[in-house]
Amino acid sequence: MTFKSGFANENSAVRWVRAPGPLRQAVGFSYQEFSNLAQPLALKDDPFHAGADNKVAYWAEFLMPSTPRRWLTTTTPSSAAGRR
């Protein structure tokens, strides 16, 4: 998954289904909102042992898990904390 994967179809038209379109079942989540971040947000835990770099910056997609497994979460209490 990369920035806005599955958001548009092969003709670069936005899909009418919830993103990431045909990848939704494979990845186990969907999203409807995305936002620029005013500042980097630390990720909860450190599953990839990134240390001080364990944060997201610039862009965030507000993921809605469709399976019980949760991959990465930020430590901010509000999903809108990074919005401008």
PyMOL Python script that loads the backbone (N, CA, C, O; Angstrom):
from pymol import cmd

cmd.read_pdbstr("""\
ATOM      1  N   MET A   1       0.829  -1.165   0.000  1.00  0.00           N
ATOM      2  CA  MET A   1       0.000   0.000   0.000  1.00  0.00           C
ATOM      3  C   MET A   1       0.877   1.232   0.000  1.00  0.00           C
ATOM      4  O   MET A   1       1.838   1.335   0.761  1.00  0.00           O
ATOM      5  N   THR A   2       0.535   2.144  -0.849  1.00  0.00           N
ATOM      6  CA  THR A   2       1.210   3.435  -0.890  1.00  0.00           C
ATOM      7  C   THR A   2       0.149   4.534  -0.858  1.00  0.00           C
ATOM      8  O   THR A   2      -1.048   4.265  -0.755  1.00  0.00           O
ATOM      9  N   PHE A   3       0.607   5.743  -0.946  1.00  0.00           N
ATOM     10  CA  PHE A   3      -0.259   6.911  -0.936  1.00  0.00           C
ATOM     11  C   PHE A   3      -1.460   6.725  -1.858  1.00  0.00           C
ATOM     12  O   PHE A   3      -1.305   6.638  -3.076  1.00  0.00           O
ATOM     13  N   LYS A   4      -2.629   6.665  -1.290  1.00  0.00           N
ATOM     14  CA  LYS A   4      -3.897   6.566  -2.007  1.00  0.00           C
ATOM     15  C   LYS A   4      -3.997   5.354  -2.941  1.00  0.00           C
ATOM     16  O   LYS A   4      -4.624   5.446  -3.996  1.00  0.00           O
ATOM     17  N   SER A   5      -3.394   4.227  -2.572  1.00  0.00           N
ATOM     18  CA  SER A   5      -3.515   3.011  -3.383  1.00  0.00           C
ATOM     19  C   SER A   5      -4.987   2.640  -3.560  1.00  0.00           C
ATOM     20  O   SER A   5      -5.759   2.685  -2.602  1.00  0.00           O
ATOM     21  N   GLY A   6      -5.371   2.280  -4.761  1.00  0.00           N
ATOM     22  CA  GLY A   6      -6.727   1.845  -5.043  1.00  0.00           C
ATOM     23  C   GLY A   6      -7.763   2.955  -5.050  1.00  0.00           C
ATOM     24  O   GLY A   6      -8.952   2.677  -5.208  1.00  0.00           O
ATOM     25  N   PHE A   7      -7.350   4.197  -4.883  1.00  0.00           N
ATOM     26  CA  PHE A   7      -8.282   5.323  -4.826  1.00  0.00           C
ATOM     27  C   PHE A   7      -8.931   5.588  -6.182  1.00  0.00           C
ATOM     28  O   PHE A   7     -10.108   5.938  -6.261  1.00  0.00           O
ATOM     29  N   ALA A   8      -8.152   5.416  -7.239  1.00  0.00           N
ATOM     30  CA  ALA A   8      -8.659   5.671  -8.594  1.00  0.00           C
ATOM     31  C   ALA A   8      -8.567   4.393  -9.435  1.00  0.00           C
ATOM     32  O   ALA A   8      -7.819   3.472  -9.106  1.00  0.00           O
ATOM     33  N   ASN A   9      -9.324   4.355 -10.503  1.00  0.00           N
ATOM     34  CA  ASN A   9      -9.290   3.193 -11.390  1.00  0.00           C
ATOM     35  C   ASN A   9      -8.186   3.350 -12.445  1.00  0.00           C
ATOM     36  O   ASN A   9      -7.377   4.276 -12.377  1.00  0.00           O
ATOM     37  N   GLU A  10      -8.166   2.444 -13.407  1.00  0.00           N
ATOM     38  CA  GLU A  10      -7.108   2.450 -14.427  1.00  0.00           C
ATOM     39  C   GLU A  10      -7.148   3.690 -15.316  1.00  0.00           C
ATOM     40  O   GLU A  10      -6.178   3.975 -16.019  1.00  0.00           O
ATOM     41  N   ASN A  11      -8.258   4.431 -15.293  1.00  0.00           N
ATOM     42  CA  ASN A  11      -8.381   5.662 -16.074  1.00  0.00           C
ATOM     43  C   ASN A  11      -8.189   6.912 -15.217  1.00  0.00           C
ATOM     44  O   ASN A  11      -8.505   8.022 -15.647  1.00  0.00           O
ATOM     45  N   SER A  12      -7.671   6.727 -14.006  1.00  0.00           N
ATOM     46  CA  SER A  12      -7.427   7.814 -13.043  1.00  0.00           C
ATOM     47  C   SER A  12      -8.699   8.495 -12.562  1.00  0.00           C
ATOM     48  O   SER A  12      -8.649   9.620 -12.065  1.00  0.00           O
ATOM     49  N   ALA A  13      -9.833   7.828 -12.706  1.00  0.00           N
ATOM     50  CA  ALA A  13     -11.101   8.349 -12.175  1.00  0.00           C
ATOM     51  C   ALA A  13     -11.285   7.809 -10.757  1.00  0.00           C
ATOM     52  O   ALA A  13     -11.015   6.637 -10.495  1.00  0.00           O
ATOM     53  N   VAL A  14     -11.740   8.658  -9.854  1.00  0.00           N
ATOM     54  CA  VAL A  14     -11.979   8.238  -8.477  1.00  0.00           C
ATOM     55  C   VAL A  14     -13.049   7.154  -8.468  1.00  0.00           C
ATOM     56  O   VAL A  14     -14.079   7.286  -9.130  1.00  0.00           O
ATOM     57  N   ARG A  15     -12.804   6.082  -7.715  1.00  0.00           N
ATOM     58  CA  ARG A  15     -13.770   4.978  -7.631  1.00  0.00           C
ATOM     59  C   ARG A  15     -14.994   5.404  -6.827  1.00  0.00           C
ATOM     60  O   ARG A  15     -14.888   6.262  -5.950  1.00  0.00           O
ATOM     61  N   TRP A  16     -16.150   4.818  -7.112  1.00  0.00           N
ATOM     62  CA  TRP A  16     -17.368   5.129  -6.374  1.00  0.00           C
ATOM     63  C   TRP A  16     -17.493   4.281  -5.116  1.00  0.00           C
ATOM     64  O   TRP A  16     -18.379   4.526  -4.298  1.00  0.00           O
ATOM     65  N   VAL A  17     -16.628   3.291  -4.946  1.00  0.00           N
ATOM     66  CA  VAL A  17     -16.643   2.450  -3.743  1.00  0.00           C
ATOM     67  C   VAL A  17     -15.639   2.985  -2.733  1.00  0.00           C
ATOM     68  O   VAL A  17     -14.744   3.753  -3.087  1.00  0.00           O
ATOM     69  N   ARG A  18     -15.786   2.584  -1.485  1.00  0.00           N
ATOM     70  CA  ARG A  18     -14.872   3.031  -0.436  1.00  0.00           C
ATOM     71  C   ARG A  18     -13.452   2.562  -0.761  1.00  0.00           C
ATOM     72  O   ARG A  18     -13.237   1.417  -1.158  1.00  0.00           O
ATOM     73  N   ALA A  19     -12.500   3.461  -0.585  1.00  0.00           N
ATOM     74  CA  ALA A  19     -11.091   3.158  -0.851  1.00  0.00           C
ATOM     75  C   ALA A  19     -10.581   2.138   0.169  1.00  0.00           C
ATOM     76  O   ALA A  19     -11.041   2.135   1.311  1.00  0.00           O
ATOM     77  N   PRO A  20      -9.662   1.292  -0.213  1.00  0.00           N
ATOM     78  CA  PRO A  20      -8.880   1.244  -1.436  1.00  0.00           C
ATOM     79  C   PRO A  20      -9.447   0.347  -2.535  1.00  0.00           C
ATOM     80  O   PRO A  20      -8.712  -0.423  -3.152  1.00  0.00           O
ATOM     81  N   GLY A  21     -10.733   0.448  -2.772  1.00  0.00           N
ATOM     82  CA  GLY A  21     -11.351  -0.258  -3.891  1.00  0.00           C
ATOM     83  C   GLY A  21     -11.130  -1.751  -3.879  1.00  0.00           C
ATOM     84  O   GLY A  21     -11.458  -2.414  -2.895  1.00  0.00           O
ATOM     85  N   PRO A  22     -10.568  -2.309  -4.973  1.00  0.00           N
ATOM     86  CA  PRO A  22     -10.409  -3.756  -5.079  1.00  0.00           C
ATOM     87  C   PRO A  22      -9.379  -4.328  -4.098  1.00  0.00           C
ATOM     88  O   PRO A  22      -9.300  -5.546  -3.938  1.00  0.00           O
ATOM     89  N   LEU A  23      -8.598  -3.483  -3.448  1.00  0.00           N
ATOM     90  CA  LEU A  23      -7.597  -3.957  -2.486  1.00  0.00           C
ATOM     91  C   LEU A  23      -8.163  -4.103  -1.081  1.00  0.00           C
ATOM     92  O   LEU A  23      -7.485  -4.618  -0.191  1.00  0.00           O
ATOM     93  N   ARG A  24      -9.389  -3.659  -0.873  1.00  0.00           N
ATOM     94  CA  ARG A  24      -9.993  -3.606   0.463  1.00  0.00           C
ATOM     95  C   ARG A  24      -9.985  -4.948   1.192  1.00  0.00           C
ATOM     96  O   ARG A  24      -9.595  -5.006   2.358  1.00  0.00           O
ATOM     97  N   GLN A  25     -10.396  -5.998   0.550  1.00  0.00           N
ATOM     98  CA  GLN A  25     -10.429  -7.309   1.211  1.00  0.00           C
ATOM     99  C   GLN A  25      -9.020  -7.810   1.510  1.00  0.00           C
ATOM    100  O   GLN A  25      -8.786  -8.389   2.571  1.00  0.00           O
ATOM    101  N   ALA A  26      -8.093  -7.599   0.605  1.00  0.00           N
ATOM    102  CA  ALA A  26      -6.719  -8.084   0.801  1.00  0.00           C
ATOM    103  C   ALA A  26      -6.005  -7.388   1.957  1.00  0.00           C
ATOM    104  O   ALA A  26      -5.251  -8.029   2.690  1.00  0.00           O
ATOM    105  N   VAL A  27      -6.229  -6.094   2.128  1.00  0.00           N
ATOM    106  CA  VAL A  27      -5.519  -5.353   3.170  1.00  0.00           C
ATOM    107  C   VAL A  27      -6.255  -5.335   4.502  1.00  0.00           C
ATOM    108  O   VAL A  27      -5.644  -5.066   5.536  1.00  0.00           O
ATOM    109  N   GLY A  28      -7.545  -5.615   4.500  1.00  0.00           N
ATOM    110  CA  GLY A  28      -8.292  -5.693   5.745  1.00  0.00           C
ATOM    111  C   GLY A  28      -8.695  -4.352   6.329  1.00  0.00           C
ATOM    112  O   GLY A  28      -8.971  -4.265   7.526  1.00  0.00           O
ATOM    113  N   PHE A  29      -8.736  -3.306   5.519  1.00  0.00           N
ATOM    114  CA  PHE A  29      -9.187  -2.003   5.983  1.00  0.00           C
ATOM    115  C   PHE A  29      -9.718  -1.187   4.816  1.00  0.00           C
ATOM    116  O   PHE A  29      -9.525  -1.529   3.649  1.00  0.00           O
ATOM    117  N   SER A  30     -10.390  -0.102   5.163  1.00  0.00           N
ATOM    118  CA  SER A  30     -10.832   0.867   4.166  1.00  0.00           C
ATOM    119  C   SER A  30     -10.601   2.250   4.750  1.00  0.00           C
ATOM    120  O   SER A  30     -10.251   2.391   5.921  1.00  0.00           O
ATOM    121  N   TYR A  31     -10.800   3.267   3.924  1.00  0.00           N
ATOM    122  CA  TYR A  31     -10.707   4.646   4.409  1.00  0.00           C
ATOM    123  C   TYR A  31     -11.596   5.550   3.571  1.00  0.00           C
ATOM    124  O   TYR A  31     -11.829   5.293   2.390  1.00  0.00           O
ATOM    125  N   GLN A  32     -12.085   6.606   4.193  1.00  0.00           N
ATOM    126  CA  GLN A  32     -12.872   7.603   3.483  1.00  0.00           C
ATOM    127  C   GLN A  32     -12.239   8.975   3.598  1.00  0.00           C
ATOM    128  O   GLN A  32     -12.516   9.850   2.778  1.00  0.00           O
ATOM    129  N   GLU A  33     -11.406   9.180   4.584  1.00  0.00           N
ATOM    130  CA  GLU A  33     -10.792  10.483   4.803  1.00  0.00           C
ATOM    131  C   GLU A  33      -9.281  10.376   4.770  1.00  0.00           C
ATOM    132  O   GLU A  33      -8.708   9.336   5.096  1.00  0.00           O
ATOM    133  N   PHE A  34      -8.658  11.443   4.381  1.00  0.00           N
ATOM    134  CA  PHE A  34      -7.213  11.556   4.455  1.00  0.00           C
ATOM    135  C   PHE A  34      -6.894  13.016   4.684  1.00  0.00           C
ATOM    136  O   PHE A  34      -7.698  13.890   4.360  1.00  0.00           O
ATOM    137  N   SER A  35      -5.725  13.287   5.241  1.00  0.00           N
ATOM    138  CA  SER A  35      -5.410  14.651   5.631  1.00  0.00           C
ATOM    139  C   SER A  35      -3.920  14.913   5.618  1.00  0.00           C
ATOM    140  O   SER A  35      -3.117  13.995   5.785  1.00  0.00           O
ATOM    141  N   ASN A  36      -3.555  16.164   5.419  1.00  0.00           N
ATOM    142  CA  ASN A  36      -2.176  16.602   5.634  1.00  0.00           C
ATOM    143  C   ASN A  36      -1.949  16.698   7.132  1.00  0.00           C
ATOM    144  O   ASN A  36      -2.873  17.025   7.877  1.00  0.00           O
ATOM    145  N   LEU A  37      -0.743  16.421   7.581  1.00  0.00           N
ATOM    146  CA  LEU A  37      -0.417  16.521   8.996  1.00  0.00           C
ATOM    147  C   LEU A  37       0.341  17.814   9.264  1.00  0.00           C
ATOM    148  O   LEU A  37       1.254  18.166   8.517  1.00  0.00           O
ATOM    149  N   ALA A  38      -0.027  18.512  10.312  1.00  0.00           N
ATOM    150  CA  ALA A  38       0.656  19.746  10.687  1.00  0.00           C
ATOM    151  C   ALA A  38       2.038  19.453  11.261  1.00  0.00           C
ATOM    152  O   ALA A  38       2.953  20.268  11.147  1.00  0.00           O
ATOM    153  N   GLN A  39       2.180  18.285  11.876  1.00  0.00           N
ATOM    154  CA  GLN A  39       3.463  17.868  12.457  1.00  0.00           C
ATOM    155  C   GLN A  39       3.490  16.353  12.492  1.00  0.00           C
ATOM    156  O   GLN A  39       2.432  15.725  12.445  1.00  0.00           O
ATOM    157  N   PRO A  40       4.679  15.737  12.574  1.00  0.00           N
ATOM    158  CA  PRO A  40       4.751  14.279  12.632  1.00  0.00           C
ATOM    159  C   PRO A  40       4.029  13.737  13.870  1.00  0.00           C
ATOM    160  O   PRO A  40       4.018  14.370  14.926  1.00  0.00           O
ATOM    161  N   LEU A  41       3.425  12.549  13.717  1.00  0.00           N
ATOM    162  CA  LEU A  41       2.743  11.871  14.817  1.00  0.00           C
ATOM    163  C   LEU A  41       3.468  10.570  15.121  1.00  0.00           C
ATOM    164  O   LEU A  41       3.776   9.803  14.209  1.00  0.00           O
ATOM    165  N   ALA A  42       3.739  10.318  16.385  1.00  0.00           N
ATOM    166  CA  ALA A  42       4.402   9.076  16.792  1.00  0.00           C
ATOM    167  C   ALA A  42       3.431   7.911  16.641  1.00  0.00           C
ATOM    168  O   ALA A  42       2.235   8.046  16.898  1.00  0.00           O
ATOM    169  N   LEU A  43       3.961   6.767  16.221  1.00  0.00           N
ATOM    170  CA  LEU A  43       3.166   5.547  16.145  1.00  0.00           C
ATOM    171  C   LEU A  43       3.170   4.863  17.499  1.00  0.00           C
ATOM    172  O   LEU A  43       4.154   4.923  18.235  1.00  0.00           O
ATOM    173  N   LYS A  44       2.067   4.216  17.820  1.00  0.00           N
ATOM    174  CA  LYS A  44       1.962   3.463  19.060  1.00  0.00           C
ATOM    175  C   LYS A  44       2.828   2.213  18.927  1.00  0.00           C
ATOM    176  O   LYS A  44       2.810   1.549  17.890  1.00  0.00           O
ATOM    177  N   ASP A  45       3.582   1.896  19.973  1.00  0.00           N
ATOM    178  CA  ASP A  45       4.524   0.773  19.965  1.00  0.00           C
ATOM    179  C   ASP A  45       5.615   1.037  18.923  1.00  0.00           C
ATOM    180  O   ASP A  45       5.729   2.157  18.426  1.00  0.00           O
ATOM    181  N   ASP A  46       6.401   0.045  18.595  1.00  0.00           N
ATOM    182  CA  ASP A  46       7.462   0.186  17.592  1.00  0.00           C
ATOM    183  C   ASP A  46       7.662  -1.162  16.907  1.00  0.00           C
ATOM    184  O   ASP A  46       8.714  -1.783  17.065  1.00  0.00           O
ATOM    185  N   PRO A  47       6.657  -1.626  16.141  1.00  0.00           N
ATOM    186  CA  PRO A  47       6.713  -2.976  15.572  1.00  0.00           C
ATOM    187  C   PRO A  47       7.854  -3.204  14.582  1.00  0.00           C
ATOM    188  O   PRO A  47       8.256  -4.347  14.360  1.00  0.00           O
ATOM    189  N   PHE A  48       8.380  -2.135  13.988  1.00  0.00           N
ATOM    190  CA  PHE A  48       9.451  -2.289  13.006  1.00  0.00           C
ATOM    191  C   PHE A  48      10.804  -1.844  13.543  1.00  0.00           C
ATOM    192  O   PHE A  48      11.775  -1.747  12.792  1.00  0.00           O
ATOM    193  N   HIS A  49      10.866  -1.571  14.849  1.00  0.00           N
ATOM    194  CA  HIS A  49      12.114  -1.179  15.522  1.00  0.00           C
ATOM    195  C   HIS A  49      12.761   0.029  14.841  1.00  0.00           C
ATOM    196  O   HIS A  49      13.962   0.033  14.573  1.00  0.00           O
ATOM    197  N   ALA A  50      11.962   1.037  14.571  1.00  0.00           N
ATOM    198  CA  ALA A  50      12.448   2.243  13.898  1.00  0.00           C
ATOM    199  C   ALA A  50      13.013   3.277  14.867  1.00  0.00           C
ATOM    200  O   ALA A  50      13.638   4.245  14.434  1.00  0.00           O
ATOM    201  N   GLY A  51      12.807   3.093  16.151  1.00  0.00           N
ATOM    202  CA  GLY A  51      13.340   4.015  17.145  1.00  0.00           C
ATOM    203  C   GLY A  51      12.761   5.409  17.010  1.00  0.00           C
ATOM    204  O   GLY A  51      11.542   5.575  16.970  1.00  0.00           O
ATOM    205  N   ALA A  52      13.625   6.414  16.940  1.00  0.00           N
ATOM    206  CA  ALA A  52      13.186   7.812  16.861  1.00  0.00           C
ATOM    207  C   ALA A  52      12.407   8.119  15.577  1.00  0.00           C
ATOM    208  O   ALA A  52      11.666   9.100  15.522  1.00  0.00           O
ATOM    209  N   ASP A  53      12.572   7.293  14.556  1.00  0.00           N
ATOM    210  CA  ASP A  53      11.858   7.506  13.295  1.00  0.00           C
ATOM    211  C   ASP A  53      10.489   6.821  13.269  1.00  0.00           C
ATOM    212  O   ASP A  53       9.853   6.760  12.217  1.00  0.00           O
ATOM    213  N   ASN A  54      10.035   6.313  14.398  1.00  0.00           N
ATOM    214  CA  ASN A  54       8.770   5.597  14.482  1.00  0.00           C
ATOM    215  C   ASN A  54       7.598   6.591  14.509  1.00  0.00           C
ATOM    216  O   ASN A  54       6.918   6.737  15.525  1.00  0.00           O
ATOM    217  N   LYS A  55       7.380   7.263  13.391  1.00  0.00           N
ATOM    218  CA  LYS A  55       6.314   8.252  13.291  1.00  0.00           C
ATOM    219  C   LYS A  55       5.869   8.408  11.849  1.00  0.00           C
ATOM    220  O   LYS A  55       6.565   8.005  10.917  1.00  0.00           O
ATOM    221  N   VAL A  56       4.711   8.992  11.687  1.00  0.00           N
ATOM    222  CA  VAL A  56       4.206   9.313  10.356  1.00  0.00           C
ATOM    223  C   VAL A  56       4.328  10.815  10.162  1.00  0.00           C
ATOM    224  O   VAL A  56       4.249  11.584  11.119  1.00  0.00           O
ATOM    225  N   ALA A  57       4.520  11.221   8.924  1.00  0.00           N
ATOM    226  CA  ALA A  57       4.680  12.642   8.628  1.00  0.00           C
ATOM    227  C   ALA A  57       3.975  12.975   7.317  1.00  0.00           C
ATOM    228  O   ALA A  57       3.803  12.111   6.458  1.00  0.00           O
ATOM    229  N   TYR A  58       3.578  14.201   7.176  1.00  0.00           N
ATOM    230  CA  TYR A  58       3.044  14.783   5.948  1.00  0.00           C
ATOM    231  C   TYR A  58       1.598  14.410   5.628  1.00  0.00           C
ATOM    232  O   TYR A  58       0.795  15.290   5.319  1.00  0.00           O
ATOM    233  N   TRP A  59       1.245  13.111   5.695  1.00  0.00           N
ATOM    234  CA  TRP A  59      -0.041  12.658   5.187  1.00  0.00           C
ATOM    235  C   TRP A  59      -0.547  11.514   6.037  1.00  0.00           C
ATOM    236  O   TRP A  59       0.246  10.689   6.492  1.00  0.00           O
ATOM    237  N   ALA A  60      -1.848  11.445   6.263  1.00  0.00           N
ATOM    238  CA  ALA A  60      -2.441  10.326   7.001  1.00  0.00           C
ATOM    239  C   ALA A  60      -3.780   9.960   6.387  1.00  0.00           C
ATOM    240  O   ALA A  60      -4.553  10.824   5.973  1.00  0.00           O
ATOM    241  N   GLU A  61      -4.035   8.667   6.338  1.00  0.00           N
ATOM    242  CA  GLU A  61      -5.334   8.160   5.924  1.00  0.00           C
ATOM    243  C   GLU A  61      -5.990   7.580   7.175  1.00  0.00           C
ATOM    244  O   GLU A  61      -5.358   6.814   7.902  1.00  0.00           O
ATOM    245  N   PHE A  62      -7.227   7.928   7.428  1.00  0.00           N
ATOM    246  CA  PHE A  62      -7.922   7.462   8.617  1.00  0.00           C
ATOM    247  C   PHE A  62      -8.512   6.089   8.322  1.00  0.00           C
ATOM    248  O   PHE A  62      -9.617   5.971   7.792  1.00  0.00           O
ATOM    249  N   LEU A  63      -7.762   5.064   8.672  1.00  0.00           N
ATOM    250  CA  LEU A  63      -8.109   3.687   8.340  1.00  0.00           C
ATOM    251  C   LEU A  63      -9.217   3.155   9.231  1.00  0.00           C
ATOM    252  O   LEU A  63      -9.289   3.461  10.421  1.00  0.00           O
ATOM    253  N   MET A  64     -10.080   2.347   8.621  1.00  0.00           N
ATOM    254  CA  MET A  64     -11.146   1.666   9.334  1.00  0.00           C
ATOM    255  C   MET A  64     -10.927   0.162   9.155  1.00  0.00           C
ATOM    256  O   MET A  64     -11.253  -0.382   8.100  1.00  0.00           O
ATOM    257  N   PRO A  65     -10.377  -0.521  10.171  1.00  0.00           N
ATOM    258  CA  PRO A  65     -10.115  -1.954  10.045  1.00  0.00           C
ATOM    259  C   PRO A  65     -11.404  -2.732   9.798  1.00  0.00           C
ATOM    260  O   PRO A  65     -12.439  -2.439  10.397  1.00  0.00           O
ATOM    261  N   SER A  66     -11.336  -3.712   8.925  1.00  0.00           N
ATOM    262  CA  SER A  66     -12.485  -4.591   8.688  1.00  0.00           C
ATOM    263  C   SER A  66     -12.191  -5.988   9.207  1.00  0.00           C
ATOM    264  O   SER A  66     -13.030  -6.883   9.109  1.00  0.00           O
ATOM    265  N   THR A  67     -11.014  -6.171   9.749  1.00  0.00           N
ATOM    266  CA  THR A  67     -10.626  -7.430  10.385  1.00  0.00           C
ATOM    267  C   THR A  67     -10.148  -7.095  11.796  1.00  0.00           C
ATOM    268  O   THR A  67      -9.829  -5.938  12.069  1.00  0.00           O
ATOM    269  N   PRO A  68     -10.090  -8.067  12.690  1.00  0.00           N
ATOM    270  CA  PRO A  68      -9.694  -7.781  14.068  1.00  0.00           C
ATOM    271  C   PRO A  68      -8.234  -7.370  14.240  1.00  0.00           C
ATOM    272  O   PRO A  68      -7.879  -6.821  15.283  1.00  0.00           O
ATOM    273  N   ARG A  69      -7.390  -7.616  13.264  1.00  0.00           N
ATOM    274  CA  ARG A  69      -5.976  -7.297  13.392  1.00  0.00           C
ATOM    275  C   ARG A  69      -5.731  -5.812  13.152  1.00  0.00           C
ATOM    276  O   ARG A  69      -6.202  -5.252  12.162  1.00  0.00           O
ATOM    277  N   ARG A  70      -5.009  -5.188  14.040  1.00  0.00           N
ATOM    278  CA  ARG A  70      -4.683  -3.769  13.902  1.00  0.00           C
ATOM    279  C   ARG A  70      -3.192  -3.653  13.638  1.00  0.00           C
ATOM    280  O   ARG A  70      -2.398  -4.273  14.346  1.00  0.00           O
ATOM    281  N   TRP A  71      -2.793  -2.885  12.648  1.00  0.00           N
ATOM    282  CA  TRP A  71      -1.394  -2.831  12.256  1.00  0.00           C
ATOM    283  C   TRP A  71      -0.653  -1.679  12.904  1.00  0.00           C
ATOM    284  O   TRP A  71       0.224  -1.911  13.736  1.00  0.00           O
ATOM    285  N   LEU A  72      -0.972  -0.463  12.554  1.00  0.00           N
ATOM    286  CA  LEU A  72      -0.276   0.706  13.087  1.00  0.00           C
ATOM    287  C   LEU A  72      -1.287   1.720  13.577  1.00  0.00           C
ATOM    288  O   LEU A  72      -2.326   1.929  12.951  1.00  0.00           O
ATOM    289  N   THR A  73      -0.982   2.349  14.697  1.00  0.00           N
ATOM    290  CA  THR A  73      -1.850   3.404  15.207  1.00  0.00           C
ATOM    291  C   THR A  73      -1.000   4.551  15.713  1.00  0.00           C
ATOM    292  O   THR A  73       0.123   4.344  16.175  1.00  0.00           O
ATOM    293  N   THR A  74      -1.525   5.739  15.628  1.00  0.00           N
ATOM    294  CA  THR A  74      -0.816   6.883  16.181  1.00  0.00           C
ATOM    295  C   THR A  74      -1.199   7.037  17.647  1.00  0.00           C
ATOM    296  O   THR A  74      -2.159   6.427  18.117  1.00  0.00           O
ATOM    297  N   THR A  75      -0.453   7.845  18.348  1.00  0.00           N
ATOM    298  CA  THR A  75      -0.709   8.038  19.767  1.00  0.00           C
ATOM    299  C   THR A  75      -1.624   9.218  20.037  1.00  0.00           C
ATOM    300  O   THR A  75      -1.908   9.522  21.195  1.00  0.00           O
ATOM    301  N   THR A  76      -2.089   9.885  19.000  1.00  0.00           N
ATOM    302  CA  THR A  76      -2.956  11.040  19.187  1.00  0.00           C
ATOM    303  C   THR A  76      -4.358  10.586  19.609  1.00  0.00           C
ATOM    304  O   THR A  76      -4.847   9.582  19.090  1.00  0.00           O
ATOM    305  N   PRO A  77      -5.014  11.288  20.528  1.00  0.00           N
ATOM    306  CA  PRO A  77      -6.344  10.865  20.965  1.00  0.00           C
ATOM    307  C   PRO A  77      -7.450  11.164  19.958  1.00  0.00           C
ATOM    308  O   PRO A  77      -8.536  10.593  20.057  1.00  0.00           O
ATOM    309  N   SER A  78      -7.204  12.028  19.012  1.00  0.00           N
ATOM    310  CA  SER A  78      -8.236  12.404  18.051  1.00  0.00           C
ATOM    311  C   SER A  78      -7.734  12.193  16.637  1.00  0.00           C
ATOM    312  O   SER A  78      -6.606  12.565  16.313  1.00  0.00           O
ATOM    313  N   SER A  79      -8.559  11.602  15.797  1.00  0.00           N
ATOM    314  CA  SER A  79      -8.154  11.372  14.406  1.00  0.00           C
ATOM    315  C   SER A  79      -8.013  12.684  13.646  1.00  0.00           C
ATOM    316  O   SER A  79      -7.395  12.705  12.582  1.00  0.00           O
ATOM    317  N   ALA A  80      -8.559  13.761  14.152  1.00  0.00           N
ATOM    318  CA  ALA A  80      -8.484  15.047  13.469  1.00  0.00           C
ATOM    319  C   ALA A  80      -7.358  15.928  13.999  1.00  0.00           C
ATOM    320  O   ALA A  80      -7.264  17.093  13.612  1.00  0.00           O
ATOM    321  N   ALA A  81      -6.513  15.411  14.861  1.00  0.00           N
ATOM    322  CA  ALA A  81      -5.487  16.233  15.499  1.00  0.00           C
ATOM    323  C   ALA A  81      -4.493  16.852  14.521  1.00  0.00           C
ATOM    324  O   ALA A  81      -3.943  17.919  14.794  1.00  0.00           O
ATOM    325  N   GLY A  82      -4.258  16.201  13.393  1.00  0.00           N
ATOM    326  CA  GLY A  82      -3.272  16.718  12.456  1.00  0.00           C
ATOM    327  C   GLY A  82      -3.833  17.633  11.403  1.00  0.00           C
ATOM    328  O   GLY A  82      -3.071  18.173  10.601  1.00  0.00           O
ATOM    329  N   ARG A  83      -5.126  17.829  11.370  1.00  0.00           N
ATOM    330  CA  ARG A  83      -5.743  18.655  10.319  1.00  0.00           C
ATOM    331  C   ARG A  83      -5.426  20.112  10.486  1.00  0.00           C
ATOM    332  O   ARG A  83      -5.215  20.596  11.598  1.00  0.00           O
ATOM    333  N   ARG A  84      -5.394  20.806   9.381  1.00  0.00           N
ATOM    334  CA  ARG A  84      -5.229  22.260   9.390  1.00  0.00           C
ATOM    335  C   ARG A  84      -6.530  22.918   9.081  1.00  0.00           C
ATOM    336  O   ARG A  84      -6.606  24.146   9.040  1.00  0.00           O
TER     337      ARG A  84
END
""", "prot")
cmd.dss("prot")
cmd.show_as("cartoon", "prot")
cmd.util.cbc("prot")
cmd.orient("prot")
